[in-house]
């Protein structure tokens, strides 16, 4: 009988490890998505706002970059909130 108990506890332990591994993978995927978004709006805002690179940003370029990033963040939050609402409505 003790062999059966050892197998059951090992199975529970393996399930816990698999669950933790899945959680860690999900966290890493979220980090990768975030980094991809940062890279995307960096490219978009750079192309839109920076005429010629220099050692310092002038106030117009800095303001343009700030506005561009803020618009990107606002849009992303709006889409995320809308998606969350749709999922919640679908779950009920």
PyMOL Python script that loads the backbone (N, CA, C, O; Angstrom):
from pymol import cmd

cmd.read_pdbstr("""\
ATOM      1  N   UNK A   1       0.814  -1.203   0.000  1.00  0.00           N
ATOM      2  CA  UNK A   1       0.000   0.000   0.000  1.00  0.00           C
ATOM      3  C   UNK A   1       0.857   1.267   0.000  1.00  0.00           C
ATOM      4  O   UNK A   1       0.462   2.279  -0.578  1.00  0.00           O
ATOM      5  N   UNK A   2       2.000   1.219   0.629  1.00  0.00           N
ATOM      6  CA  UNK A   2       2.796   2.441   0.689  1.00  0.00           C
ATOM      7  C   UNK A   2       3.266   2.859  -0.712  1.00  0.00           C
ATOM      8  O   UNK A   2       3.416   4.052  -0.979  1.00  0.00           O
ATOM      9  N   UNK A   3       3.498   1.892  -1.605  1.00  0.00           N
ATOM     10  CA  UNK A   3       3.890   2.239  -2.969  1.00  0.00           C
ATOM     11  C   UNK A   3       2.802   3.053  -3.666  1.00  0.00           C
ATOM     12  O   UNK A   3       3.106   3.995  -4.398  1.00  0.00           O
ATOM     13  N   UNK A   4       1.549   2.699  -3.444  1.00  0.00           N
ATOM     14  CA  UNK A   4       0.434   3.434  -4.054  1.00  0.00           C
ATOM     15  C   UNK A   4       0.379   4.861  -3.519  1.00  0.00           C
ATOM     16  O   UNK A   4       0.175   5.804  -4.283  1.00  0.00           O
ATOM     17  N   UNK A   5       0.560   5.022  -2.203  1.00  0.00           N
ATOM     18  CA  UNK A   5       0.551   6.365  -1.616  1.00  0.00           C
ATOM     19  C   UNK A   5       1.695   7.214  -2.162  1.00  0.00           C
ATOM     20  O   UNK A   5       1.516   8.405  -2.418  1.00  0.00           O
ATOM     21  N   UNK A   6       2.862   6.613  -2.340  1.00  0.00           N
ATOM     22  CA  UNK A   6       3.991   7.346  -2.901  1.00  0.00           C
ATOM     23  C   UNK A   6       3.682   7.815  -4.318  1.00  0.00           C
ATOM     24  O   UNK A   6       4.020   8.937  -4.695  1.00  0.00           O
ATOM     25  N   UNK A   7       3.030   6.942  -5.112  1.00  0.00           N
ATOM     26  CA  UNK A   7       2.674   7.302  -6.479  1.00  0.00           C
ATOM     27  C   UNK A   7       1.675   8.452  -6.501  1.00  0.00           C
ATOM     28  O   UNK A   7       1.799   9.375  -7.306  1.00  0.00           O
ATOM     29  N   UNK A   8       0.670   8.394  -5.602  1.00  0.00           N
ATOM     30  CA  UNK A   8      -0.342   9.456  -5.559  1.00  0.00           C
ATOM     31  C   UNK A   8       0.275  10.790  -5.189  1.00  0.00           C
ATOM     32  O   UNK A   8      -0.039  11.804  -5.811  1.00  0.00           O
ATOM     33  N   UNK A   9       1.137  10.812  -4.199  1.00  0.00           N
ATOM     34  CA  UNK A   9       1.739  12.077  -3.792  1.00  0.00           C
ATOM     35  C   UNK A   9       2.693  12.599  -4.863  1.00  0.00           C
ATOM     36  O   UNK A   9       2.807  13.810  -5.052  1.00  0.00           O
ATOM     37  N   UNK A  10       3.370  11.706  -5.556  1.00  0.00           N
ATOM     38  CA  UNK A  10       4.243  12.142  -6.646  1.00  0.00           C
ATOM     39  C   UNK A  10       3.405  12.753  -7.759  1.00  0.00           C
ATOM     40  O   UNK A  10       3.804  13.748  -8.363  1.00  0.00           O
ATOM     41  N   UNK A  11       2.262  12.173  -8.029  1.00  0.00           N
ATOM     42  CA  UNK A  11       1.394  12.684  -9.073  1.00  0.00           C
ATOM     43  C   UNK A  11       0.900  14.084  -8.717  1.00  0.00           C
ATOM     44  O   UNK A  11       0.859  14.964  -9.577  1.00  0.00           O
ATOM     45  N   UNK A  12       0.530  14.292  -7.469  1.00  0.00           N
ATOM     46  CA  UNK A  12       0.082  15.614  -7.021  1.00  0.00           C
ATOM     47  C   UNK A  12       1.234  16.608  -7.133  1.00  0.00           C
ATOM     48  O   UNK A  12       1.038  17.742  -7.571  1.00  0.00           O
ATOM     49  N   UNK A  13       2.420  16.189  -6.743  1.00  0.00           N
ATOM     50  CA  UNK A  13       3.593  17.046  -6.827  1.00  0.00           C
ATOM     51  C   UNK A  13       3.894  17.405  -8.287  1.00  0.00           C
ATOM     52  O   UNK A  13       4.196  18.557  -8.598  1.00  0.00           O
ATOM     53  N   UNK A  14       3.809  16.422  -9.168  1.00  0.00           N
ATOM     54  CA  UNK A  14       4.058  16.670 -10.588  1.00  0.00           C
ATOM     55  C   UNK A  14       3.027  17.632 -11.164  1.00  0.00           C
ATOM     56  O   UNK A  14       3.365  18.494 -11.975  1.00  0.00           O
ATOM     57  N   UNK A  15       1.768  17.487 -10.748  1.00  0.00           N
ATOM     58  CA  UNK A  15       0.712  18.387 -11.223  1.00  0.00           C
ATOM     59  C   UNK A  15       0.978  19.812 -10.740  1.00  0.00           C
ATOM     60  O   UNK A  15       0.777  20.768 -11.489  1.00  0.00           O
ATOM     61  N   UNK A  16       1.425  19.956  -9.507  1.00  0.00           N
ATOM     62  CA  UNK A  16       1.733  21.278  -8.965  1.00  0.00           C
ATOM     63  C   UNK A  16       2.903  21.902  -9.733  1.00  0.00           C
ATOM     64  O   UNK A  16       2.890  23.095 -10.038  1.00  0.00           O
ATOM     65  N   UNK A  17       3.911  21.082 -10.040  1.00  0.00           N
ATOM     66  CA  UNK A  17       5.057  21.588 -10.796  1.00  0.00           C
ATOM     67  C   UNK A  17       4.638  22.001 -12.212  1.00  0.00           C
ATOM     68  O   UNK A  17       5.084  23.029 -12.724  1.00  0.00           O
ATOM     69  N   UNK A  18       3.783  21.196 -12.834  1.00  0.00           N
ATOM     70  CA  UNK A  18       3.309  21.519 -14.184  1.00  0.00           C
ATOM     71  C   UNK A  18       2.489  22.807 -14.170  1.00  0.00           C
ATOM     72  O   UNK A  18       2.601  23.635 -15.074  1.00  0.00           O
ATOM     73  N   UNK A  19       1.671  22.964 -13.143  1.00  0.00           N
ATOM     74  CA  UNK A  19       0.860  24.173 -13.017  1.00  0.00           C
ATOM     75  C   UNK A  19       1.756  25.399 -12.823  1.00  0.00           C
ATOM     76  O   UNK A  19       1.509  26.445 -13.425  1.00  0.00           O
ATOM     77  N   UNK A  20       2.764  25.283 -12.012  1.00  0.00           N
ATOM     78  CA  UNK A  20       3.706  26.388 -11.781  1.00  0.00           C
ATOM     79  C   UNK A  20       4.471  26.706 -13.059  1.00  0.00           C
ATOM     80  O   UNK A  20       4.707  27.874 -13.367  1.00  0.00           O
ATOM     81  N   UNK A  21       4.858  25.682 -13.799  1.00  0.00           N
ATOM     82  CA  UNK A  21       5.563  25.889 -15.054  1.00  0.00           C
ATOM     83  C   UNK A  21       4.665  26.629 -16.053  1.00  0.00           C
ATOM     84  O   UNK A  21       5.131  27.535 -16.744  1.00  0.00           O
ATOM     85  N   UNK A  22       3.401  26.256 -16.133  1.00  0.00           N
ATOM     86  CA  UNK A  22       2.460  26.944 -17.017  1.00  0.00           C
ATOM     87  C   UNK A  22       2.311  28.408 -16.618  1.00  0.00           C
ATOM     88  O   UNK A  22       2.250  29.283 -17.482  1.00  0.00           O
ATOM     89  N   UNK A  23       2.254  28.679 -15.321  1.00  0.00           N
ATOM     90  CA  UNK A  23       2.139  30.055 -14.840  1.00  0.00           C
ATOM     91  C   UNK A  23       3.382  30.853 -15.226  1.00  0.00           C
ATOM     92  O   UNK A  23       3.277  31.998 -15.666  1.00  0.00           O
ATOM     93  N   UNK A  24       4.552  30.249 -15.062  1.00  0.00           N
ATOM     94  CA  UNK A  24       5.800  30.936 -15.402  1.00  0.00           C
ATOM     95  C   UNK A  24       5.880  31.214 -16.904  1.00  0.00           C
ATOM     96  O   UNK A  24       6.351  32.273 -17.317  1.00  0.00           O
ATOM     97  N   UNK A  25       5.422  30.266 -17.715  1.00  0.00           N
ATOM     98  CA  UNK A  25       5.411  30.470 -19.166  1.00  0.00           C
ATOM     99  C   UNK A  25       4.474  31.615 -19.525  1.00  0.00           C
ATOM    100  O   UNK A  25       4.810  32.446 -20.368  1.00  0.00           O
ATOM    101  N   UNK A  26       3.302  31.669 -18.897  1.00  0.00           N
ATOM    102  CA  UNK A  26       2.344  32.746 -19.159  1.00  0.00           C
ATOM    103  C   UNK A  26       2.947  34.098 -18.797  1.00  0.00           C
ATOM    104  O   UNK A  26       2.771  35.068 -19.534  1.00  0.00           O
ATOM    105  N   UNK A  27       3.650  34.174 -17.678  1.00  0.00           N
ATOM    106  CA  UNK A  27       4.301  35.427 -17.265  1.00  0.00           C
ATOM    107  C   UNK A  27       5.353  35.841 -18.291  1.00  0.00           C
ATOM    108  O   UNK A  27       5.439  37.014 -18.655  1.00  0.00           O
ATOM    109  N   UNK A  28       6.147  34.890 -18.755  1.00  0.00           N
ATOM    110  CA  UNK A  28       7.179  35.207 -19.749  1.00  0.00           C
ATOM    111  C   UNK A  28       6.548  35.643 -21.076  1.00  0.00           C
ATOM    112  O   UNK A  28       7.078  36.520 -21.757  1.00  0.00           O
ATOM    113  N   UNK A  29       5.421  35.033 -21.440  1.00  0.00           N
ATOM    114  CA  UNK A  29       4.726  35.449 -22.666  1.00  0.00           C
ATOM    115  C   UNK A  29       4.201  36.876 -22.525  1.00  0.00           C
ATOM    116  O   UNK A  29       4.262  37.660 -23.471  1.00  0.00           O
ATOM    117  N   UNK A  30       3.689  37.208 -21.349  1.00  0.00           N
ATOM    118  CA  UNK A  30       3.214  38.577 -21.111  1.00  0.00           C
ATOM    119  C   UNK A  30       4.364  39.570 -21.201  1.00  0.00           C
ATOM    120  O   UNK A  30       4.212  40.651 -21.769  1.00  0.00           O
ATOM    121  N   UNK A  31       5.511  39.206 -20.641  1.00  0.00           N
ATOM    122  CA  UNK A  31       6.686  40.086 -20.730  1.00  0.00           C
ATOM    123  C   UNK A  31       7.085  40.294 -22.192  1.00  0.00           C
ATOM    124  O   UNK A  31       7.389  41.412 -22.607  1.00  0.00           O
ATOM    125  N   UNK A  32       7.082  39.215 -22.962  1.00  0.00           N
ATOM    126  CA  UNK A  32       7.462  39.311 -24.379  1.00  0.00           C
ATOM    127  C   UNK A  32       6.470  40.188 -25.140  1.00  0.00           C
ATOM    128  O   UNK A  32       6.873  40.983 -25.989  1.00  0.00           O
ATOM    129  N   UNK A  33       5.175  40.049 -24.842  1.00  0.00           N
ATOM    130  CA  UNK A  33       4.170  40.888 -25.498  1.00  0.00           C
ATOM    131  C   UNK A  33       4.379  42.356 -25.136  1.00  0.00           C
ATOM    132  O   UNK A  33       4.287  43.230 -25.999  1.00  0.00           O
ATOM    133  N   UNK A  34       4.658  42.624 -23.876  1.00  0.00           N
ATOM    134  CA  UNK A  34       4.898  43.994 -23.442  1.00  0.00           C
ATOM    135  C   UNK A  34       6.112  44.576 -24.165  1.00  0.00           C
ATOM    136  O   UNK A  34       6.069  45.704 -24.656  1.00  0.00           O
ATOM    137  N   UNK A  35       7.194  43.800 -24.228  1.00  0.00           N
ATOM    138  CA  UNK A  35       8.400  44.275 -24.896  1.00  0.00           C
ATOM    139  C   UNK A  35       8.138  44.531 -26.385  1.00  0.00           C
ATOM    140  O   UNK A  35       8.662  45.489 -26.954  1.00  0.00           O
ATOM    141  N   UNK A  36       7.330  43.678 -27.008  1.00  0.00           N
ATOM    142  CA  UNK A  36       6.988  43.872 -28.420  1.00  0.00           C
ATOM    143  C   UNK A  36       6.187  45.157 -28.600  1.00  0.00           C
ATOM    144  O   UNK A  36       6.402  45.892 -29.565  1.00  0.00           O
ATOM    145  N   UNK A  37       5.262  45.433 -27.675  1.00  0.00           N
ATOM    146  CA  UNK A  37       4.487  46.673 -27.750  1.00  0.00           C
ATOM    147  C   UNK A  37       5.393  47.894 -27.587  1.00  0.00           C
ATOM    148  O   UNK A  37       5.262  48.867 -28.330  1.00  0.00           O
ATOM    149  N   UNK A  38       6.292  47.847 -26.636  1.00  0.00           N
ATOM    150  CA  UNK A  38       7.225  48.962 -26.425  1.00  0.00           C
ATOM    151  C   UNK A  38       8.059  49.178 -27.687  1.00  0.00           C
ATOM    152  O   UNK A  38       8.260  50.312 -28.121  1.00  0.00           O
ATOM    153  N   UNK A  39       8.537  48.092 -28.267  1.00  0.00           N
ATOM    154  CA  UNK A  39       9.330  48.196 -29.494  1.00  0.00           C
ATOM    155  C   UNK A  39       8.483  48.809 -30.614  1.00  0.00           C
ATOM    156  O   UNK A  39       8.962  49.655 -31.370  1.00  0.00           O
ATOM    157  N   UNK A  40       7.234  48.381 -30.713  1.00  0.00           N
ATOM    158  CA  UNK A  40       6.346  48.887 -31.760  1.00  0.00           C
ATOM    159  C   UNK A  40       6.108  50.388 -31.613  1.00  0.00           C
ATOM    160  O   UNK A  40       6.285  51.140 -32.572  1.00  0.00           O
ATOM    161  N   UNK A  41       5.705  50.835 -30.408  1.00  0.00           N
ATOM    162  CA  UNK A  41       5.438  52.273 -30.312  1.00  0.00           C
ATOM    163  C   UNK A  41       6.705  53.102 -30.330  1.00  0.00           C
ATOM    164  O   UNK A  41       6.660  54.282 -30.678  1.00  0.00           O
ATOM    165  N   UNK A  42       7.826  52.519 -29.968  1.00  0.00           N
ATOM    166  CA  UNK A  42       9.099  53.230 -30.123  1.00  0.00           C
ATOM    167  C   UNK A  42       9.357  53.496 -31.602  1.00  0.00           C
ATOM    168  O   UNK A  42       9.712  54.609 -31.988  1.00  0.00           O
ATOM    169  N   UNK A  43       9.176  52.464 -32.424  1.00  0.00           N
ATOM    170  CA  UNK A  43       9.372  52.627 -33.868  1.00  0.00           C
ATOM    171  C   UNK A  43       8.401  53.649 -34.447  1.00  0.00           C
ATOM    172  O   UNK A  43       8.806  54.558 -35.171  1.00  0.00           O
ATOM    173  N   UNK A  44       7.122  53.499 -34.127  1.00  0.00           N
ATOM    174  CA  UNK A  44       6.098  54.382 -34.684  1.00  0.00           C
ATOM    175  C   UNK A  44       6.345  55.829 -34.262  1.00  0.00           C
ATOM    176  O   UNK A  44       6.353  56.736 -35.094  1.00  0.00           O
ATOM    177  N   UNK A  45       6.547  56.031 -32.969  1.00  0.00           N
ATOM    178  CA  UNK A  45       6.721  57.398 -32.466  1.00  0.00           C
ATOM    179  C   UNK A  45       8.034  58.011 -32.939  1.00  0.00           C
ATOM    180  O   UNK A  45       8.089  59.212 -33.203  1.00  0.00           O
ATOM    181  N   UNK A  46       9.080  57.218 -33.050  1.00  0.00           N
ATOM    182  CA  UNK A  46      10.354  57.732 -33.550  1.00  0.00           C
ATOM    183  C   UNK A  46      10.190  58.233 -34.974  1.00  0.00           C
ATOM    184  O   UNK A  46      10.615  59.340 -35.306  1.00  0.00           O
ATOM    185  N   UNK A  47       9.569  57.407 -35.819  1.00  0.00           N
ATOM    186  CA  UNK A  47       9.365  57.791 -37.225  1.00  0.00           C
ATOM    187  C   UNK A  47       8.495  59.041 -37.326  1.00  0.00           C
ATOM    188  O   UNK A  47       8.728  59.891 -38.185  1.00  0.00           O
ATOM    189  N   UNK A  48       7.507  59.156 -36.465  1.00  0.00           N
ATOM    190  CA  UNK A  48       6.576  60.280 -36.512  1.00  0.00           C
ATOM    191  C   UNK A  48       7.212  61.568 -35.989  1.00  0.00           C
ATOM    192  O   UNK A  48       6.957  62.641 -36.535  1.00  0.00           O
ATOM    193  N   UNK A  49       8.019  61.482 -34.962  1.00  0.00           N
ATOM    194  CA  UNK A  49       8.438  62.672 -34.221  1.00  0.00           C
ATOM    195  C   UNK A  49       9.874  63.135 -34.446  1.00  0.00           C
ATOM    196  O   UNK A  49      10.152  64.329 -34.331  1.00  0.00           O
ATOM    197  N   UNK A  50      10.777  62.240 -34.759  1.00  0.00           N
ATOM    198  CA  UNK A  50      12.193  62.604 -34.813  1.00  0.00           C
ATOM    199  C   UNK A  50      12.611  62.862 -36.257  1.00  0.00           C
ATOM    200  O   UNK A  50      12.683  61.945 -37.074  1.00  0.00           O
ATOM    201  N   UNK A  51      12.884  64.128 -36.550  1.00  0.00           N
ATOM    202  CA  UNK A  51      13.309  64.501 -37.900  1.00  0.00           C
ATOM    203  C   UNK A  51      14.770  64.119 -38.131  1.00  0.00           C
ATOM    204  O   UNK A  51      15.110  63.453 -39.110  1.00  0.00           O
ATOM    205  N   UNK A  52      15.622  64.556 -37.208  1.00  0.00           N
ATOM    206  CA  UNK A  52      17.043  64.249 -37.316  1.00  0.00           C
ATOM    207  C   UNK A  52      17.583  63.999 -35.912  1.00  0.00           C
ATOM    208  O   UNK A  52      17.474  64.857 -35.036  1.00  0.00           O
ATOM    209  N   UNK A  53      18.156  62.835 -35.705  1.00  0.00           N
ATOM    210  CA  UNK A  53      18.715  62.521 -34.379  1.00  0.00           C
ATOM    211  C   UNK A  53      19.830  63.481 -34.004  1.00  0.00           C
ATOM    212  O   UNK A  53      20.632  63.888 -34.844  1.00  0.00           O
ATOM    213  N   UNK A  54      19.863  63.835 -32.728  1.00  0.00           N
ATOM    214  CA  UNK A  54      20.956  64.664 -32.212  1.00  0.00           C
ATOM    215  C   UNK A  54      21.219  64.239 -30.774  1.00  0.00           C
ATOM    216  O   UNK A  54      20.593  63.310 -30.264  1.00  0.00           O
ATOM    217  N   UNK A  55      22.150  64.931 -30.131  1.00  0.00           N
ATOM    218  CA  UNK A  55      22.520  64.535 -28.764  1.00  0.00           C
ATOM    219  C   UNK A  55      21.452  64.939 -27.742  1.00  0.00           C
ATOM    220  O   UNK A  55      21.427  64.404 -26.633  1.00  0.00           O
ATOM    221  N   UNK A  56      20.565  65.883 -28.109  1.00  0.00           N
ATOM    222  CA  UNK A  56      19.498  66.312 -27.196  1.00  0.00           C
ATOM    223  C   UNK A  56      18.195  66.414 -27.978  1.00  0.00           C
ATOM    224  O   UNK A  56      18.193  66.679 -29.180  1.00  0.00           O
ATOM    225  N   UNK A  57      17.078  66.197 -27.269  1.00  0.00           N
ATOM    226  CA  UNK A  57      15.768  66.374 -27.884  1.00  0.00           C
ATOM    227  C   UNK A  57      15.318  67.816 -27.709  1.00  0.00           C
ATOM    228  O   UNK A  57      15.409  68.369 -26.613  1.00  0.00           O
ATOM    229  N   UNK A  58      14.836  68.423 -28.780  1.00  0.00           N
ATOM    230  CA  UNK A  58      14.267  69.751 -28.606  1.00  0.00           C
ATOM    231  C   UNK A  58      12.858  69.591 -28.011  1.00  0.00           C
ATOM    232  O   UNK A  58      12.308  68.490 -27.979  1.00  0.00           O
ATOM    233  N   UNK A  59      12.297  70.691 -27.549  1.00  0.00           N
ATOM    234  CA  UNK A  59      11.018  70.614 -26.836  1.00  0.00           C
ATOM    235  C   UNK A  59       9.888  70.120 -27.742  1.00  0.00           C
ATOM    236  O   UNK A  59       8.986  69.421 -27.280  1.00  0.00           O
ATOM    237  N   UNK A  60       9.931  70.476 -29.022  1.00  0.00           N
ATOM    238  CA  UNK A  60       8.889  70.020 -29.938  1.00  0.00           C
ATOM    239  C   UNK A  60       8.946  68.497 -30.106  1.00  0.00           C
ATOM    240  O   UNK A  60       7.916  67.826 -30.056  1.00  0.00           O
ATOM    241  N   UNK A  61      10.139  67.963 -30.305  1.00  0.00           N
ATOM    242  CA  UNK A  61      10.308  66.523 -30.474  1.00  0.00           C
ATOM    243  C   UNK A  61       9.917  65.784 -29.210  1.00  0.00           C
ATOM    244  O   UNK A  61       9.237  64.760 -29.269  1.00  0.00           O
ATOM    245  N   UNK A  62      10.342  66.297 -28.069  1.00  0.00           N
ATOM    246  CA  UNK A  62      10.000  65.659 -26.795  1.00  0.00           C
ATOM    247  C   UNK A  62       8.490  65.647 -26.585  1.00  0.00           C
ATOM    248  O   UNK A  62       7.922  64.630 -26.187  1.00  0.00           O
ATOM    249  N   UNK A  63       7.841  66.781 -26.852  1.00  0.00           N
ATOM    250  CA  UNK A  63       6.383  66.858 -26.713  1.00  0.00           C
ATOM    251  C   UNK A  63       5.678  65.895 -27.644  1.00  0.00           C
ATOM    252  O   UNK A  63       4.700  65.255 -27.257  1.00  0.00           O
ATOM    253  N   UNK A  64       6.165  65.789 -28.865  1.00  0.00           N
ATOM    254  CA  UNK A  64       5.586  64.867 -29.836  1.00  0.00           C
ATOM    255  C   UNK A  64       5.724  63.424 -29.355  1.00  0.00           C
ATOM    256  O   UNK A  64       4.767  62.652 -29.426  1.00  0.00           O
ATOM    257  N   UNK A  65       6.905  63.057 -28.866  1.00  0.00           N
ATOM    258  CA  UNK A  65       7.123  61.695 -28.367  1.00  0.00           C
ATOM    259  C   UNK A  65       6.212  61.378 -27.187  1.00  0.00           C
ATOM    260  O   UNK A  65       5.627  60.297 -27.119  1.00  0.00           O
ATOM    261  N   UNK A  66       6.096  62.324 -26.261  1.00  0.00           N
ATOM    262  CA  UNK A  66       5.237  62.119 -25.086  1.00  0.00           C
ATOM    263  C   UNK A  66       3.783  61.920 -25.526  1.00  0.00           C
ATOM    264  O   UNK A  66       3.113  60.995 -25.067  1.00  0.00           O
ATOM    265  N   UNK A  67       3.301  62.792 -26.416  1.00  0.00           N
ATOM    266  CA  UNK A  67       1.918  62.685 -26.894  1.00  0.00           C
ATOM    267  C   UNK A  67       1.684  61.372 -27.631  1.00  0.00           C
ATOM    268  O   UNK A  67       0.655  60.724 -27.443  1.00  0.00           O
ATOM    269  N   UNK A  68       2.632  60.986 -28.462  1.00  0.00           N
ATOM    270  CA  UNK A  68       2.509  59.748 -29.230  1.00  0.00           C
ATOM    271  C   UNK A  68       2.409  58.538 -28.298  1.00  0.00           C
ATOM    272  O   UNK A  68       1.530  57.692 -28.462  1.00  0.00           O
ATOM    273  N   UNK A  69       3.299  58.464 -27.335  1.00  0.00           N
ATOM    274  CA  UNK A  69       3.286  57.335 -26.396  1.00  0.00           C
ATOM    275  C   UNK A  69       2.003  57.344 -25.568  1.00  0.00           C
ATOM    276  O   UNK A  69       1.404  56.291 -25.352  1.00  0.00           O
ATOM    277  N   UNK A  70       1.575  58.512 -25.104  1.00  0.00           N
ATOM    278  CA  UNK A  70       0.334  58.595 -24.320  1.00  0.00           C
ATOM    279  C   UNK A  70      -0.869  58.132 -25.140  1.00  0.00           C
ATOM    280  O   UNK A  70      -1.730  57.419 -24.626  1.00  0.00           O
ATOM    281  N   UNK A  71      -0.932  58.531 -26.409  1.00  0.00           N
ATOM    282  CA  UNK A  71      -2.028  58.081 -27.279  1.00  0.00           C
ATOM    283  C   UNK A  71      -1.988  56.572 -27.447  1.00  0.00           C
ATOM    284  O   UNK A  71      -3.024  55.909 -27.411  1.00  0.00           O
ATOM    285  N   UNK A  72      -0.796  56.033 -27.628  1.00  0.00           N
ATOM    286  CA  UNK A  72      -0.640  54.590 -27.781  1.00  0.00           C
ATOM    287  C   UNK A  72      -1.120  53.863 -26.529  1.00  0.00           C
ATOM    288  O   UNK A  72      -1.843  52.871 -26.624  1.00  0.00           O
ATOM    289  N   UNK A  73      -0.724  54.350 -25.364  1.00  0.00           N
ATOM    290  CA  UNK A  73      -1.135  53.727 -24.102  1.00  0.00           C
ATOM    291  C   UNK A  73      -2.648  53.841 -23.919  1.00  0.00           C
ATOM    292  O   UNK A  73      -3.305  52.866 -23.556  1.00  0.00           O
ATOM    293  N   UNK A  74      -3.200  55.031 -24.169  1.00  0.00           N
ATOM    294  CA  UNK A  74      -4.656  55.214 -24.049  1.00  0.00           C
ATOM    295  C   UNK A  74      -5.415  54.267 -24.971  1.00  0.00           C
ATOM    296  O   UNK A  74      -6.408  53.661 -24.570  1.00  0.00           O
ATOM    297  N   UNK A  75      -4.944  54.145 -26.195  1.00  0.00           N
ATOM    298  CA  UNK A  75      -5.602  53.258 -27.158  1.00  0.00           C
ATOM    299  C   UNK A  75      -5.513  51.808 -26.703  1.00  0.00           C
ATOM    300  O   UNK A  75      -6.498  51.073 -26.768  1.00  0.00           O
ATOM    301  N   UNK A  76      -4.351  51.397 -26.249  1.00  0.00           N
ATOM    302  CA  UNK A  76      -4.168  50.029 -25.774  1.00  0.00           C
ATOM    303  C   UNK A  76      -5.086  49.744 -24.588  1.00  0.00           C
ATOM    304  O   UNK A  76      -5.709  48.683 -24.533  1.00  0.00           O
ATOM    305  N   UNK A  77      -5.176  50.679 -23.638  1.00  0.00           N
ATOM    306  CA  UNK A  77      -6.059  50.490 -22.484  1.00  0.00           C
ATOM    307  C   UNK A  77      -7.521  50.419 -22.900  1.00  0.00           C
ATOM    308  O   UNK A  77      -8.272  49.600 -22.371  1.00  0.00           O
ATOM    309  N   UNK A  78      -7.937  51.262 -23.840  1.00  0.00           N
ATOM    310  CA  UNK A  78      -9.309  51.253 -24.314  1.00  0.00           C
ATOM    311  C   UNK A  78      -9.641  49.908 -24.959  1.00  0.00           C
ATOM    312  O   UNK A  78     -10.687  49.321 -24.679  1.00  0.00           O
ATOM    313  N   UNK A  79      -8.761  49.431 -25.811  1.00  0.00           N
ATOM    314  CA  UNK A  79      -8.986  48.137 -26.466  1.00  0.00           C
ATOM    315  C   UNK A  79      -9.013  47.012 -25.440  1.00  0.00           C
ATOM    316  O   UNK A  79      -9.864  46.125 -25.512  1.00  0.00           O
ATOM    317  N   UNK A  80      -8.088  47.042 -24.485  1.00  0.00           N
ATOM    318  CA  UNK A  80      -8.045  46.011 -23.449  1.00  0.00           C
ATOM    319  C   UNK A  80      -9.318  46.015 -22.615  1.00  0.00           C
ATOM    320  O   UNK A  80      -9.885  44.957 -22.341  1.00  0.00           O
ATOM    321  N   UNK A  81      -9.771  47.202 -22.209  1.00  0.00           N
ATOM    322  CA  UNK A  81     -10.999  47.294 -21.408  1.00  0.00           C
ATOM    323  C   UNK A  81     -12.204  46.801 -22.203  1.00  0.00           C
ATOM    324  O   UNK A  81     -13.062  46.102 -21.665  1.00  0.00           O
ATOM    325  N   UNK A  82     -12.268  47.163 -23.475  1.00  0.00           N
ATOM    326  CA  UNK A  82     -13.381  46.718 -24.327  1.00  0.00           C
ATOM    327  C   UNK A  82     -13.369  45.208 -24.469  1.00  0.00           C
ATOM    328  O   UNK A  82     -14.417  44.568 -24.385  1.00  0.00           O
ATOM    329  N   UNK A  83     -12.207  44.639 -24.679  1.00  0.00           N
ATOM    330  CA  UNK A  83     -12.078  43.193 -24.793  1.00  0.00           C
ATOM    331  C   UNK A  83     -12.514  42.505 -23.495  1.00  0.00           C
ATOM    332  O   UNK A  83     -13.211  41.490 -23.529  1.00  0.00           O
ATOM    333  N   UNK A  84     -12.102  43.060 -22.357  1.00  0.00           N
ATOM    334  CA  UNK A  84     -12.491  42.509 -21.060  1.00  0.00           C
ATOM    335  C   UNK A  84     -14.009  42.534 -20.896  1.00  0.00           C
ATOM    336  O   UNK A  84     -14.598  41.562 -20.422  1.00  0.00           O
ATOM    337  N   UNK A  85     -14.643  43.638 -21.285  1.00  0.00           N
ATOM    338  CA  UNK A  85     -16.102  43.736 -21.208  1.00  0.00           C
ATOM    339  C   UNK A  85     -16.760  42.675 -22.086  1.00  0.00           C
ATOM    340  O   UNK A  85     -17.735  42.046 -21.676  1.00  0.00           O
ATOM    341  N   UNK A  86     -16.236  42.477 -23.277  1.00  0.00           N
ATOM    342  CA  UNK A  86     -16.810  41.476 -24.183  1.00  0.00           C
ATOM    343  C   UNK A  86     -16.686  40.071 -23.604  1.00  0.00           C
ATOM    344  O   UNK A  86     -17.616  39.270 -23.695  1.00  0.00           O
ATOM    345  N   UNK A  87     -15.531  39.779 -23.009  1.00  0.00           N
ATOM    346  CA  UNK A  87     -15.309  38.456 -22.403  1.00  0.00           C
ATOM    347  C   UNK A  87     -16.261  38.253 -21.225  1.00  0.00           C
ATOM    348  O   UNK A  87     -16.849  37.183 -21.067  1.00  0.00           O
ATOM    349  N   UNK A  88     -16.407  39.303 -20.390  1.00  0.00           N
ATOM    350  CA  UNK A  88     -17.301  39.195 -19.234  1.00  0.00           C
ATOM    351  C   UNK A  88     -18.751  39.002 -19.666  1.00  0.00           C
ATOM    352  O   UNK A  88     -19.475  38.221 -19.049  1.00  0.00           O
ATOM    353  N   UNK A  89     -19.186  39.694 -20.708  1.00  0.00           N
ATOM    354  CA  UNK A  89     -20.547  39.528 -21.202  1.00  0.00           C
ATOM    355  C   UNK A  89     -20.755  38.121 -21.755  1.00  0.00           C
ATOM    356  O   UNK A  89     -21.819  37.526 -21.590  1.00  0.00           O
ATOM    357  N   UNK A  90     -19.726  37.603 -22.409  1.00  0.00           N
ATOM    358  CA  UNK A  90     -19.800  36.250 -22.962  1.00  0.00           C
ATOM    359  C   UNK A  90     -19.810  35.173 -21.901  1.00  0.00           C
ATOM    360  O   UNK A  90     -20.355  34.090 -22.112  1.00  0.00           O
ATOM    361  N   UNK A  91     -19.206  35.467 -20.753  1.00  0.00           N
ATOM    362  CA  UNK A  91     -19.133  34.487 -19.660  1.00  0.00           C
ATOM    363  C   UNK A  91     -20.434  34.400 -18.885  1.00  0.00           C
ATOM    364  O   UNK A  91     -20.683  33.409 -18.199  1.00  0.00           O
ATOM    365  N   UNK A  92     -21.262  35.422 -18.987  1.00  0.00           N
ATOM    366  CA  UNK A  92     -22.512  35.417 -18.214  1.00  0.00           C
ATOM    367  C   UNK A  92     -23.650  34.855 -18.968  1.00  0.00           C
ATOM    368  O   UNK A  92     -24.763  34.787 -18.446  1.00  0.00           O
TER     369      UNK A  92
END
""", "prot")
cmd.dss("prot")
cmd.show_as("cartoon", "prot")
cmd.util.cbc("prot")
cmd.orient("prot")
